[in-house]
Amino acid sequence: MTPSPDLLPGPVWMKKAWGYKENPFPQTGVARLGGTDLRENGLLFRRDVQPELFKEAVEKFVLGPSYSGAKFGYLWSLGSGQETIGDYGALGYGKSVLLQDLVEEVNEDFGRNLLLEVGLDDEDADEHKLCAVLSSFDMANARSLAAVFFEATRYACKFRRTEDTPTLAERLRAELVERVKSDDPHDLHQAVQDEVDRVRGRTLGPPIDEFIHHLCVGDATQTGRYIEAVKSGARGRVQAANYLATLLHFARAAGIRHVLLGCDQLEDFAASTTTKQKRVVETERFRDYVLELQPMADMLSVIVTLHPRAEHAIGDIWRLADLPDFDPNRPRNARHVVILRELTEVDQVERLFEPYLRAGRRSPEDHSDPLAPFTHEAVAEILGLTSGKARDLLRAGYALWEEGAAANWDRIDGSHVAATLTSLDLAEDEDVVGVTNESTTAAIWE
């Protein structure tokens, strides 16, 4: 359809009439963690959309390892409907961004604030310092557990929330310096070696001395380059897991007793292109690495994201490997399972939208109408006409924005929502079988 000559182009309208520099919503609603586009990288996540879930995640995934010795936690997404095997209906609830936020919050002060918020005292927070790393299975770079461990190490050495935020490796070095009372790399290296000498039990072999050297020197750029220089083929071999083991030695020397590994996208590991034999081998490695080999067995706890398709593909194998049960329907598993479901309240959707709208404004300090150009009625209509998944709500916001800007609407109100979403097939959004990943973290730390 040819635009009316009386209408301003959509980008001009959103700037001049609405006061925005761009469409603030992600087009796909699928988080690409680690990118620079705030709309897409999950950093606009607000835990107060479902605050009770974040609190539950802290209690089960942070307190659990610290006080109960929990080695596995399971972050599920389950809709109120009945998903079928092979269905993608359990994608899009925000597992990836919640996991990312939890990891970053832990690393901010080694879990201190989270422990204090749940009611522990300063002595407890000092005694149970912990840090966290983030990785994922994916079809491009991390199709084995060793590769996932390597990517977790890469996260620790390269990921920064902002340009001014230190990496986890830098934070750990600062703790080690304080503990050793010296910033001499030789003294720090010796402290790490002393920690290695205390290890008893089976290991993957000696730690990687050159990596320890880089961690102790503390030049983040050089450490990042060292990690990036590891050839792609070597990153998926068994010995690649030794990079994470070496990082754990470094963390323990710095006084960190527990390390959380957020392991996203188990559904890729469970994809039909992954042979059953490989699933068996890699699942058994979960048991070997996390429960039997040092220092992982003493220090590491794993938070795995799950949905019905992954459960169907590896559930029996997981149980045969004698790993902790992840069935969300069994009461005995309640202490290590957190379940994300659809948003059901209009105020939840408004809280979901507000940080995107604020980040997109030409004047972010303008709080006169945090939902503008949307009306409250429009948000209610969006919730009523979509699935309630965060992914689908954000997609609907994007589509309505594009339509409204192109048509030069003064406001996006309730009268516009139904016709627009229906015409774009976004009303009661059918599960999109072409979407195979909830998040893409292969390039998470570039």
MARDOGU-692495 format. One line per field, with one value per residue (C-alpha): residue number from 1; x, y, z. Coordinates in nm, 4 decimals. Example, Ala and Ser with C-alpha at 12.3 -4.5 7.8 and 13.67 -1.06 7.14 Angstrom:
<atoms>
num = c(1, 2)
east = c(1.2300, 1.3670)
north = c(-0.4500, -0.1060)
up = c(0.7800, 0.7140)
</atoms>
This chain:
<atoms>
num = c(1, 2, 3, 4, 5, 6, 7, 8, 9, 10, 11, 12, 13, 14, 15, 16, 17, 18, 19, 20, 21, 22, 23, 24, 25, 26, 27, 28, 29, 30, 31, 32, 33, 34, 35, 36, 37, 38, 39, 40, 41, 42, 43, 44, 45, 46, 47, 48, 49, 50, 51, 52, 53, 54, 55, 56, 57, 58, 59, 60, 61, 62, 63, 64, 65, 66, 67, 68, 69, 70, 71, 72, 73, 74, 75, 76, 77, 78, 79, 80, 81, 82, 83, 84, 85, 86, 87, 88, 89, 90, 91, 92, 93, 94, 95, 96, 97, 98, 99, 100, 101, 102, 103, 104, 105, 106, 107, 108, 109, 110, 111, 112, 113, 114, 115, 116, 117, 118, 119, 120, 121, 122, 123, 124, 125, 126, 127, 128, 129, 130, 131, 132, 133, 134, 135, 136, 137, 138, 139, 140, 141, 142, 143, 144, 145, 146, 147, 148, 149, 150, 151, 152, 153, 154, 155, 156, 157, 158, 159, 160, 161, 162, 163, 164, 165, 166, 167, 168, 169, 170, 171, 172, 173, 174, 175, 176, 177, 178, 179, 180, 181, 182, 183, 184, 185, 186, 187, 188, 189, 190, 191, 192, 193, 194, 195, 196, 197, 198, 199, 200, 201, 202, 203, 204, 205, 206, 207, 208, 209, 210, 211, 212, 213, 214, 215, 216, 217, 218, 219, 220, 221, 222, 223, 224, 225, 226, 227, 228, 229, 230, 231, 232, 233, 234, 235, 236, 237, 238, 239, 240, 241, 242, 243, 244, 245, 246, 247, 248, 249, 250, 251, 252, 253, 254, 255, 256, 257, 258, 259, 260, 261, 262, 263, 264, 265, 266, 267, 268, 269, 270, 271, 272, 273, 274, 275, 276, 277, 278, 279, 280, 281, 282, 283, 284, 285, 286, 287, 288, 289, 290, 291, 292, 293, 294, 295, 296, 297, 298, 299, 300, 301, 302, 303, 304, 305, 306, 307, 308, 309, 310, 311, 312, 313, 314, 315, 316, 317, 318, 319, 320, 321, 322, 323, 324, 325, 326, 327, 328, 329, 330, 331, 332, 333, 334, 335, 336, 337, 338, 339, 340, 341, 342, 343, 344, 345, 346, 347, 348, 349, 350, 351, 352, 353, 354, 355, 356, 357, 358, 359, 360, 361, 362, 363, 364, 365, 366, 367, 368, 369, 370, 371, 372, 373, 374, 375, 376, 377, 378, 379, 380, 381, 382, 383, 384, 385, 386, 387, 388, 389, 390, 391, 392, 393, 394, 395, 396, 397, 398, 399, 400, 401, 402, 403, 404, 405, 406, 407, 408, 409, 410, 411, 412, 413, 414, 415, 416, 417, 418, 419, 420, 421, 422, 423, 424, 425, 426, 427, 428, 429, 430, 431, 432, 433, 434, 435, 436, 437, 438, 439, 440, 441, 442, 443, 444, 445, 446)
east = c(0.0000, 0.1357, 0.1716, -0.0428, 0.1556, 0.0122, 0.1774, 0.5269, 0.7560, 0.7364, 1.0881, 1.0213, 0.6877, 0.8322, 1.1035, 0.8960, 0.5544, 0.6416, 0.9906, 1.1730, 1.4998, 1.4000, 1.1502, 1.2343, 1.1176, 1.3045, 1.1633, 1.1910, 1.1597, 1.4464, 1.7375, 2.0822, 2.2852, 2.6099, 2.5286, 2.5406, 2.1772, 1.9869, 1.6651, 1.8102, 2.0704, 1.8537, 1.9967, 1.6581, 1.5231, 1.3479, 1.3112, 1.0126, 0.8018, 0.7869, 0.9771, 0.8636, 1.0371, 1.3693, 1.3485, 1.2707, 1.5689, 1.7966, 1.6711, 1.7087, 2.0086, 2.2225, 2.1396, 2.1100, 2.4774, 2.5983, 2.4050, 2.2562, 2.5325, 2.2935, 2.4833, 2.2039, 1.9185, 1.6597, 1.5013, 1.1901, 0.9435, 0.5999, 0.2896, -0.0543, -0.1556, -0.0423, 0.2723, 0.3343, 0.6643, 0.8535, 0.6467, 0.8250, 0.5493, 0.7704, 1.0153, 0.9978, 0.9334, 1.2617, 1.4739, 1.7889, 1.7571, 1.6639, 1.9680, 2.1915, 2.0614, 2.1131, 2.4710, 2.5546, 2.3928, 2.6003, 2.9221, 2.8497, 2.9681, 3.0204, 2.6611, 2.6795, 2.3741, 2.1587, 2.2513, 2.1775, 1.8421, 1.7179, 1.7965, 2.1519, 2.4015, 2.7405, 2.9289, 2.7310, 2.7845, 3.1595, 3.1799, 2.9828, 3.1213, 3.0393, 3.0692, 2.8961, 2.9657, 2.7308, 2.7390, 2.5084, 2.4846, 2.4448, 2.4612, 2.7566, 3.0238, 2.9246, 2.7883, 2.9810, 3.0078, 3.3790, 3.2918, 3.0286, 3.2935, 3.5301, 3.2631, 3.1956, 3.5645, 3.5475, 3.2546, 3.4609, 3.7478, 3.5606, 3.2056, 3.1336, 2.7846, 2.9169, 3.2526, 3.3321, 3.2360, 3.5246, 3.5213, 3.4773, 3.8450, 3.9388, 3.7103, 3.8656, 4.2162, 4.1216, 3.9989, 4.3194, 4.5335, 4.3474, 4.3888, 4.7593, 4.8344, 5.0374, 4.9708, 5.2955, 5.1975, 5.4616, 5.3060, 4.9559, 5.0687, 5.2249, 4.9008, 4.7097, 4.9688, 4.9425, 4.5682, 4.6287, 4.8641, 4.5841, 4.3547, 4.2890, 4.1040, 4.0733, 4.1363, 4.1537, 4.5273, 4.7457, 4.5986, 4.7004, 4.9972, 4.9980, 4.6337, 4.7098, 4.9872, 4.7469, 4.4897, 4.7526, 4.8952, 4.5452, 4.5620, 4.2044, 4.2822, 4.5710, 4.3766, 4.0895, 4.3271, 4.4844, 4.1441, 4.0428, 4.3655, 4.2499, 4.1665, 3.8037, 3.8663, 4.0368, 3.7497, 3.5249, 3.7751, 3.7767, 4.0810, 3.9045, 3.7233, 4.0565, 4.0273, 3.7282, 3.9051, 4.1995, 3.9645, 3.8127, 4.1569, 4.2104, 3.8712, 3.9366, 4.2730, 4.0779, 3.8519, 3.5526, 3.4088, 3.1173, 3.0844, 2.7507, 2.7446, 2.4360, 2.3937, 2.1416, 1.9788, 1.9882, 1.7342, 2.0172, 2.2019, 1.8759, 1.8206, 1.7321, 2.0642, 2.2509, 2.2866, 2.1648, 2.5171, 2.6505, 2.3692, 2.4582, 2.8289, 2.7785, 2.5172, 2.7560, 3.0177, 2.7840, 2.8106, 3.1873, 3.2808, 3.0375, 3.0115, 3.3427, 3.6323, 3.8123, 3.7894, 3.4440, 3.3027, 3.3806, 3.3005, 3.0671, 2.6873, 2.4972, 2.1727, 2.0206, 1.7358, 1.4726, 1.1445, 0.9400, 1.1280, 1.4622, 1.3110, 1.1740, 1.5090, 1.7375, 1.5138, 1.5780, 1.9493, 1.9735, 1.8145, 2.0343, 2.3386, 2.2088, 2.1889, 1.9431, 1.5876, 1.4495, 1.0827, 0.8910, 0.5807, 0.7407, 0.7093, 1.0459, 1.2149, 1.0585, 1.3740, 1.5787, 1.3186, 1.1964, 0.9185, 0.8521, 0.4987, 0.3057, 0.2376, -0.1235, -0.1583, -0.1626, 0.0741, 0.3296, 0.3201, 0.3546, 0.6630, 0.7982, 0.7479, 0.8658, 1.2461, 1.2332, 1.0324, 1.2605, 1.5758, 1.4264, 1.3307, 1.5255, 1.4983, 1.5212, 1.4694, 1.1107, 0.8888, 0.5662, 0.3977, 0.6164, 0.3940, 0.3542, 0.2589, 0.0770, -0.2323, -0.3144, -0.6081, -0.3769, -0.1494, -0.4508, -0.5633, -0.2152, -0.2151, -0.5644, -0.4826, -0.1413, -0.0042, 0.1308, 0.4875, 0.7416, 0.8604, 0.5157, 0.4305, 0.7490, 0.6826, 0.3355, 0.4799, 0.7224, 0.4517, 0.2113, 0.4890, 0.5742, 0.2101, 0.1368, 0.4415, 0.3715, 0.0064, 0.0999, -0.1215, -0.1224, -0.1443, -0.1446, -0.4745, -0.6993, -0.8893, -0.5751, -0.4559, -0.6962, -0.7028, -0.3264, -0.2317, -0.4904, -0.3761, -0.0151, -0.1069, 0.0167, -0.3112, -0.3056, 0.0352, 0.0764, 0.4024, 0.6592, 0.8225, 1.0954, 1.2379, 1.4791, 1.6724, 1.5486, 1.8852, 2.2016, 2.5080, 2.7768, 2.9005, 2.8009, 3.1199, 3.2426)
north = c(0.0000, 0.3402, 0.5671, 0.8778, 1.1863, 1.3611, 1.1185, 1.1547, 0.8535, 0.6267, 0.7048, 1.0779, 1.0430, 0.8412, 1.1050, 1.4201, 1.3170, 1.0434, 1.1565, 0.8295, 0.7656, 0.4187, 0.1397, 0.0400, -0.3205, -0.6253, -0.7548, -1.1232, -1.1109, -1.3609, -1.2613, -1.2539, -1.2302, -1.0380, -0.8070, -0.4287, -0.3643, -0.3143, -0.4239, -0.7642, -0.8502, -0.9107, -0.6241, -0.4498, -0.7399, -0.6263, -0.8809, -0.6904, -0.8177, -1.1418, -1.0600, -1.3729, -1.5855, -1.4074, -1.4450, -1.8151, -1.8518, -1.6924, -1.9188, -2.2364, -2.1622, -1.9421, -2.0607, -2.4217, -2.4636, -2.2599, -2.4361, -2.7574, -2.8724, -2.8697, -2.9577, -2.9025, -2.6547, -2.6569, -2.3476, -2.4622, -2.2874, -2.4437, -2.2897, -2.3190, -2.5127, -2.8624, -2.8500, -3.1515, -3.3222, -3.1411, -2.8295, -2.4971, -2.3602, -2.3490, -2.1059, -1.7325, -1.7065, -1.5329, -1.8132, -1.6837, -1.3267, -1.4303, -1.6580, -1.3801, -1.1348, -1.3830, -1.4520, -1.0824, -1.0024, -1.2738, -1.1410, -0.7811, -0.8478, -1.2262, -1.2876, -1.0710, -0.8554, -1.1521, -1.3416, -1.0396, -0.9805, -1.3278, -1.2659, -1.3875, -1.1716, -1.0260, -1.3227, -1.5630, -1.3464, -1.3357, -1.7092, -1.8125, -1.5910, -1.7252, -1.6246, -1.7337, -1.7994, -1.8313, -2.0584, -2.2553, -2.5448, -2.4327, -2.5928, -2.3801, -2.3731, -2.5668, -2.9118, -3.0854, -3.0252, -2.9487, -2.6734, -2.5391, -2.5289, -2.3444, -2.0877, -2.0381, -1.9582, -1.7218, -1.5480, -1.4962, -1.3440, -1.1295, -1.0408, -0.6875, -0.5528, -0.2055, -0.0721, 0.0318, -0.2992, -0.5326, -0.8887, -1.1698, -1.2572, -0.9031, -0.9171, -1.2466, -1.1060, -0.8111, -1.0562, -1.2560, -0.9435, -0.8501, -1.2006, -1.2326, -0.8700, -0.8342, -0.7527, -0.9096, -1.1676, -1.4072, -1.3986, -1.4429, -1.7322, -1.9019, -1.8638, -2.0343, -2.3118, -2.3645, -2.4104, -2.6599, -2.8560, -2.8983, -3.0750, -3.4420, -3.6813, -3.7201, -3.4219, -3.3499, -3.3150, -3.0231, -2.6735, -2.4630, -2.2674, -2.0058, -1.9286, -1.8840, -1.6439, -1.4282, -1.4291, -1.3213, -1.0443, -0.9055, -0.7480, -0.8133, -0.7419, -0.9867, -1.2486, -1.2159, -1.2500, -1.5569, -1.7230, -1.6251, -1.7750, -2.1246, -2.2900, -2.3661, -2.7383, -2.7569, -2.5843, -2.8889, -3.1537, -3.3040, -3.1087, -2.7790, -2.8358, -2.7792, -2.4064, -2.3940, -2.6179, -2.3746, -2.0813, -2.2623, -2.3066, -1.9330, -1.8574, -2.0789, -1.9120, -1.5839, -1.7195, -1.8221, -2.1542, -2.1925, -2.1237, -2.1330, -2.2349, -2.1111, -2.3607, -2.2399, -2.4010, -2.7647, -2.8050, -2.7679, -3.0550, -3.2467, -3.1552, -3.4310, -3.3770, -3.4857, -3.8637, -4.0676, -4.1959, -3.8412, -3.7507, -4.0515, -3.9656, -3.5961, -3.6641, -3.9046, -3.6306, -3.4089, -3.6697, -3.7180, -3.3499, -3.2041, -3.4855, -3.6701, -3.4633, -3.1927, -2.9011, -2.9062, -3.1661, -2.9471, -2.6062, -2.6164, -2.6130, -2.6096, -2.4297, -2.5848, -2.4367, -2.6869, -2.7244, -3.0293, -3.0999, -3.1233, -3.3383, -3.5834, -3.6117, -3.6652, -3.7470, -4.1222, -4.0747, -3.8222, -4.0639, -4.3547, -4.1372, -4.1054, -3.7268, -3.5346, -3.5647, -3.2607, -3.3593, -3.0426, -3.2419, -3.4374, -3.2693, -3.4099, -3.1913, -2.8653, -2.7495, -2.7308, -2.6465, -2.2987, -2.2688, -1.9691, -1.9280, -1.6697, -1.3192, -1.2870, -0.9328, -0.6052, -0.4385, -0.7135, -0.6317, -0.2617, -0.3338, -0.5469, -0.2642, 0.0310, -0.0227, -0.0711, 0.2480, 0.4416, 0.3256, 0.4223, 0.7788, 1.0744, 1.2125, 0.9083, 1.1272, 1.1996, 0.9977, 1.1925, 0.8974, 0.5855, 0.3912, 0.6593, 0.6266, 0.3155, 0.3562, 0.1296, -0.0053, -0.0994, -0.2956, -0.4797, -0.5658, -0.6926, -0.9245, -1.0462, -1.1247, -1.2903, -1.5894, -1.3924, -1.5043, -1.2232, -1.3045, -1.2670, -0.9542, -0.7839, -0.8955, -0.7458, -0.4211, -0.4057, -0.4712, -0.2142, 0.0417, -0.0064, 0.0179, 0.3169, 0.5146, 0.4459, 0.5516, 0.8536, 0.7551, 1.0031, 0.7148, 0.3388, 0.2730, -0.0257, 0.0296, -0.0334, -0.3525, -0.6238, -0.5325, -0.4907, -0.8103, -1.0136, -0.8849, -0.9742, -1.3173, -1.2154, -1.2487, -1.5664, -1.6239, -1.9760, -2.1388, -2.0603, -2.3855, -2.2071, -2.0600, -2.3147, -2.1141, -1.9001, -1.7284, -1.7340, -1.7157, -1.8431, -1.4868, -1.3817, -1.2065, -1.0265)
up = c(0.0000, -0.0946, 0.2114, 0.2154, 0.1104, 0.4137, 0.6553, 0.7945, 0.7555, 1.0585, 1.1934, 1.1646, 1.3451, 1.6340, 1.6820, 1.6484, 1.7777, 2.0267, 2.1306, 2.0618, 1.8828, 1.7577, 1.7985, 2.1572, 2.1308, 1.9960, 1.6693, 1.7603, 2.1385, 2.1505, 2.3744, 2.2163, 2.5324, 2.5148, 2.2243, 2.2364, 2.1369, 2.4616, 2.2970, 2.2214, 2.4863, 2.7921, 2.9987, 3.0134, 3.2142, 3.5317, 3.8055, 3.9471, 3.6562, 3.8574, 4.1778, 4.3569, 4.0925, 4.1281, 4.5056, 4.4631, 4.2284, 4.4877, 4.7639, 4.5571, 4.3342, 4.5617, 4.9122, 4.7948, 4.6960, 4.9927, 5.2678, 5.1308, 4.8988, 4.6020, 4.2839, 4.0321, 4.0025, 3.7257, 3.5718, 3.3855, 3.1596, 3.1536, 3.0078, 3.1585, 2.8468, 2.7666, 2.5565, 2.3421, 2.2779, 2.0052, 2.0702, 2.1043, 2.3241, 2.6331, 2.4750, 2.5259, 2.8997, 2.9852, 3.1293, 2.9632, 3.0847, 3.4388, 3.4476, 3.3165, 3.5759, 3.8591, 3.7486, 3.7265, 4.0603, 4.2280, 4.0745, 4.1722, 4.5282, 4.5379, 4.6417, 4.9520, 4.8881, 4.7863, 5.1019, 5.3208, 5.1462, 5.2369, 5.6042, 5.6635, 5.8489, 5.7544, 5.8948, 5.6763, 5.3673, 5.4304, 5.4935, 5.1862, 4.9129, 4.5693, 4.2065, 3.8874, 3.5213, 3.2263, 2.9247, 2.6990, 2.4637, 2.1037, 1.7641, 1.6498, 1.9219, 2.2311, 2.1576, 2.4350, 2.8072, 2.7714, 2.5243, 2.7648, 3.0383, 2.8066, 2.7176, 3.0886, 3.1356, 2.8409, 3.0066, 3.3232, 3.1279, 2.8754, 2.9744, 3.0989, 3.1579, 3.0715, 2.9579, 3.3151, 3.4749, 3.5637, 3.4391, 3.6881, 3.6426, 3.7437, 4.0466, 4.1558, 4.1209, 4.3420, 4.6084, 4.5776, 4.6121, 4.9295, 5.0679, 4.9874, 5.0769, 4.7591, 4.3955, 4.2748, 4.0081, 4.1438, 4.4929, 4.3499, 4.1322, 4.4338, 4.6300, 4.3491, 4.3293, 4.7045, 4.6589, 4.3790, 4.6055, 4.8618, 4.6156, 4.6807, 4.4541, 4.0807, 3.8546, 3.4828, 3.5242, 3.6273, 3.5863, 3.2886, 3.4175, 3.1414, 3.2124, 3.5833, 3.4853, 3.2830, 3.5630, 3.8165, 3.5979, 3.5663, 3.2207, 3.1050, 2.7410, 2.7304, 2.9228, 2.6752, 2.3821, 2.5388, 2.5738, 2.2201, 2.0828, 2.1813, 1.8510, 1.7823, 1.7461, 2.0845, 2.2608, 2.2336, 2.3420, 2.6875, 2.8043, 2.7299, 3.0593, 3.2323, 3.1629, 3.3968, 3.6484, 3.6453, 3.6979, 3.9960, 4.1528, 4.1068, 4.2639, 4.5640, 4.6217, 4.6283, 4.9044, 4.6893, 4.7970, 4.5557, 4.1834, 4.0006, 3.6351, 3.4515, 3.1670, 2.9119, 2.6089, 2.7082, 2.4276, 2.1743, 2.3393, 2.3077, 1.9408, 1.6978, 1.5172, 1.8326, 1.8315, 2.1261, 2.1819, 2.2164, 2.4553, 2.6702, 2.6737, 2.7505, 3.0190, 3.1910, 3.1762, 3.3758, 3.6497, 3.6105, 3.5930, 3.8439, 4.0987, 4.0826, 3.9468, 4.1447, 4.1900, 4.0253, 4.2643, 4.5668, 4.4180, 4.1188, 4.1127, 3.7835, 3.7001, 3.3895, 3.1837, 3.0766, 2.8934, 2.7830, 2.4593, 2.6386, 2.9119, 2.6565, 2.4793, 2.7771, 3.0756, 3.0739, 3.0050, 3.2885, 3.5323, 3.4188, 3.4866, 3.8448, 3.8255, 4.0466, 3.9176, 3.7345, 3.6979, 3.7968, 3.8870, 4.1705, 4.5117, 4.6211, 4.3565, 4.4711, 4.6517, 4.3310, 4.0628, 3.9635, 3.7028, 3.4768, 3.3452, 3.1438, 3.2671, 3.3752, 3.5140, 3.3202, 3.5647, 3.4964, 3.1252, 3.1993, 3.4101, 3.1250, 2.8721, 3.0796, 3.0683, 2.6898, 2.6480, 2.8804, 2.7010, 2.3631, 2.4537, 2.3249, 2.6788, 2.9092, 3.2160, 3.1042, 3.3413, 3.2916, 3.1191, 3.1353, 2.8920, 2.6213, 2.3418, 2.4700, 2.6829, 2.9754, 2.7759, 2.4891, 2.7228, 2.8624, 2.5084, 2.4196, 2.7195, 2.6405, 2.2771, 2.3160, 2.5010, 2.7959, 2.7248, 2.7479, 2.3960, 2.2420, 2.4384, 2.3183, 1.9600, 1.9818, 2.1163, 1.8252, 1.5643, 1.7080, 1.7242, 1.3567, 1.2526, 1.4720, 1.3610, 0.9937, 1.0356, 1.2491, 1.5416, 1.8285, 2.0765, 2.0546, 2.2263, 2.2775, 1.9532, 1.7472, 1.9112, 1.7979, 1.4287, 1.4091, 1.5895, 1.4023, 1.0647, 1.1510, 1.2938, 1.6377, 1.8224, 2.0348, 1.8802, 1.7534, 1.8556, 1.5920, 1.4957, 1.3043, 1.6239, 1.7675, 2.0248, 2.3091, 2.3185, 2.1156, 2.3365, 2.1014, 2.0558, 2.4026, 2.5086, 2.1960)
</atoms>
